[in-house]
Amino acid sequence: MIRIFLILLFSFFFFLEGLAQKKSFYPEGTQNKNKNSTNKVREYEKDEYQYKSIYYSAIKEKSLENYDKAIKLFLKCTKLNENNPAAYYETARLYNLLQDDKLSVKYSKISYNLDKSNKWYAEFYAQSLFSIYDFYEAQKVYKTLIKNDIENEDYYLDLARVYLYDNKLKTAINTYNDLE
């Protein structure tokens, strides 16, 4: 008798357990939204992981002086994330090492425009502009650098040098006076 009672009891609980899982705690339609947002997060994390993996591989190739391979990897990074200025900046620096000034300016301009508050991007962009004799744009970038960091004497000296090369001697002298 006890056996039959135990068998009935276990089968009853087994039956109830199956019924308990059929209803969802969440209202209808919200589960799909959560799955979609979870999928988007996973996709973003996957893309971010892929970007970082390629970026660090490019840094490695750069340090091994495989510049062409590093450029290809950095350009791949720019395709994965067009809004991250670091890959553009590194590409510009590599083109500068390879003495391709036009491409160096192209990529340094993109990195500067994506993050104008980064002084390294701005300095490199101004130097790149100076190397292709675009003194007007170089003056604007150096003025912005001076506005952001008034205490940095190097910016004043670089701006004065740009004025000298642009035959603006009085403006160069005024820049030296501002330095004092």
C-alpha positions as MATLAB code, in Angstrom:
seq = 'MIRIFLILLFSFFFFLEGLAQKKSFYPEGTQNKNKNSTNKVREYEKDEYQYKSIYYSAIKEKSLENYDKAIKLFLKCTKLNENNPAAYYETARLYNLLQDDKLSVKYSKISYNLDKSNKWYAEFYAQSLFSIYDFYEAQKVYKTLIKNDIENEDYYLDLARVYLYDNKLKTAINTYNDLE';
ca = [
       0.000    0.000    0.000;
       2.821    2.360    0.843;
       4.454    1.578   -2.493;
       1.369    2.557   -4.434;
       1.034    5.732   -2.397;
       4.678    6.692   -3.059;
       4.358    5.950   -6.776;
       1.232    8.101   -6.997;
       2.899   10.874   -5.000;
       6.027   10.936   -7.230;
       3.981   10.829  -10.406;
       1.822   13.683   -9.109;
       4.880   15.871   -8.391;
       6.399   14.912  -11.725;
       3.171   15.965  -13.467;
       3.046   19.287  -11.549;
       6.686   20.056  -12.376;
       5.934   19.780  -16.080;
       2.979   22.166  -15.777;
       4.891   24.692  -13.722;
       7.322   25.467  -16.534;
       4.737   26.215  -19.202;
       3.799   29.745  -18.114;
       6.320   32.542  -18.316;
       6.812   35.096  -15.588;
       7.408   37.789  -18.208;
       4.523   39.326  -20.162;
       4.011   38.272  -23.768;
       6.391   39.864  -26.314;
       9.077   41.002  -23.886;
      11.139   37.860  -24.213;
      11.909   38.497  -27.889;
      13.038   42.028  -27.114;
      15.405   40.776  -24.464;
      16.779   38.178  -26.847;
      17.305   40.834  -29.538;
      19.114   43.174  -27.161;
      21.199   40.288  -25.862;
      22.102   39.354  -29.433;
      23.094   42.961  -30.162;
      25.315   43.028  -27.084;
      26.922   39.756  -28.112;
      27.444   41.053  -31.651;
      29.031   44.248  -30.312;
      31.290   42.269  -27.986;
      32.284   39.996  -30.857;
      33.079   42.978  -33.108;
      34.986   44.700  -30.305;
      36.991   41.548  -29.642;
      37.760   41.191  -33.346;
      38.778   44.858  -33.572;
      41.121   44.595  -30.598;
      42.610   41.354  -31.863;
      43.395   42.836  -35.270;
      44.600   46.113  -33.712;
      47.094   44.345  -31.440;
      48.263   42.189  -34.327;
      48.892   45.380  -36.283;
      50.864   46.853  -33.375;
      52.926   43.661  -33.277;
      53.633   43.842  -37.010;
      54.579   47.493  -36.659;
      57.052   46.694  -33.902;
      58.525   43.947  -36.099;
      58.873   46.591  -38.838;
      56.470   44.790  -41.179;
      54.944   48.129  -42.097;
      52.945   47.024  -45.134;
      51.286   44.217  -43.206;
      50.647   46.540  -40.256;
      48.994   49.097  -42.556;
      46.698   46.428  -43.979;
      45.688   45.363  -40.487;
      45.105   48.941  -39.316;
      42.964   49.602  -42.386;
      40.984   46.483  -41.546;
      40.425   47.992  -38.099;
      39.125   51.205  -39.657;
      36.564   49.179  -41.582;
      35.434   47.395  -38.423;
      35.103   50.602  -36.416;
      35.093   53.823  -38.417;
      34.738   55.986  -35.309;
      37.880   54.878  -33.501;
      40.692   57.326  -34.292;
      43.559   55.169  -32.996;
      43.784   52.959  -36.088;
      43.717   56.004  -38.381;
      46.458   57.652  -36.325;
      48.685   54.577  -36.432;
      48.108   54.233  -40.187;
      49.101   57.873  -40.666;
      52.273   57.379  -38.646;
      53.223   54.348  -40.718;
      52.673   56.211  -43.965;
      54.852   58.969  -42.550;
      57.607   56.419  -41.868;
      57.257   55.211  -45.452;
      57.477   58.867  -46.580;
      54.049   58.902  -48.196;
      53.050   62.363  -47.015;
      49.707   62.584  -48.803;
      48.348   59.393  -47.248;
      49.840   60.364  -43.919;
      47.916   63.647  -44.012;
      44.746   61.890  -45.133;
      44.673   59.494  -42.193;
      45.977   61.972  -39.630;
      43.186   64.353  -40.637;
      40.592   61.645  -40.028;
      42.024   60.808  -36.610;
      42.185   64.510  -35.695;
      38.590   65.125  -36.803;
      37.358   62.130  -34.825;
      39.024   63.334  -31.613;
      40.079   66.976  -31.669;
      40.771   66.954  -27.937;
      43.649   64.481  -28.324;
      46.843   66.509  -28.442;
      48.860   63.694  -30.046;
      46.499   63.473  -32.994;
      46.523   67.260  -33.347;
      50.325   67.554  -33.132;
      50.875   64.855  -35.705;
      48.257   66.325  -38.024;
      49.882   69.768  -37.802;
      53.321   68.278  -38.496;
      51.919   66.348  -41.452;
      50.349   69.501  -42.855;
      53.648   71.313  -42.465;
      55.448   68.546  -44.361;
      53.206   69.054  -47.415;
      53.504   72.852  -47.125;
      49.871   73.413  -46.146;
      50.777   76.255  -43.840;
      47.287   77.727  -43.526;
      45.777   74.536  -42.084;
      48.858   73.914  -39.923;
      48.444   77.399  -38.427;
      44.834   76.634  -37.494;
      45.763   73.383  -35.780;
      48.654   74.960  -33.862;
      46.387   77.809  -32.743;
      43.920   75.239  -31.426;
      46.726   73.463  -29.599;
      47.842   76.736  -28.047;
      44.286   77.538  -27.018;
      44.033   74.155  -25.261;
      47.482   74.325  -23.636;
      48.712   77.896  -23.222;
      51.739   76.849  -21.180;
      53.321   74.648  -23.870;
      56.157   76.646  -25.424;
      56.729   74.138  -28.204;
      53.384   74.999  -29.777;
      54.339   78.663  -29.973;
      57.701   77.801  -31.522;
      56.071   75.476  -34.060;
      53.471   78.098  -34.948;
      56.190   80.723  -35.396;
      58.110   78.305  -37.633;
      54.986   77.817  -39.774;
      54.608   81.611  -40.058;
      58.270   81.957  -41.075;
      57.914   79.367  -43.834;
      54.724   81.097  -44.953;
      56.616   84.444  -45.167;
      54.513   86.016  -42.419;
      57.468   87.489  -40.604;
      55.592   90.038  -38.475;
      53.133   87.404  -37.310;
      56.046   85.097  -36.448;
      57.636   87.884  -34.385;
      54.306   88.480  -32.611;
      54.137   84.762  -31.825;
      57.616   84.901  -30.321;
      56.503   87.918  -28.287;
      53.451   86.009  -27.059;
      55.820   83.320  -25.889;
      57.634   85.785  -23.653;
];
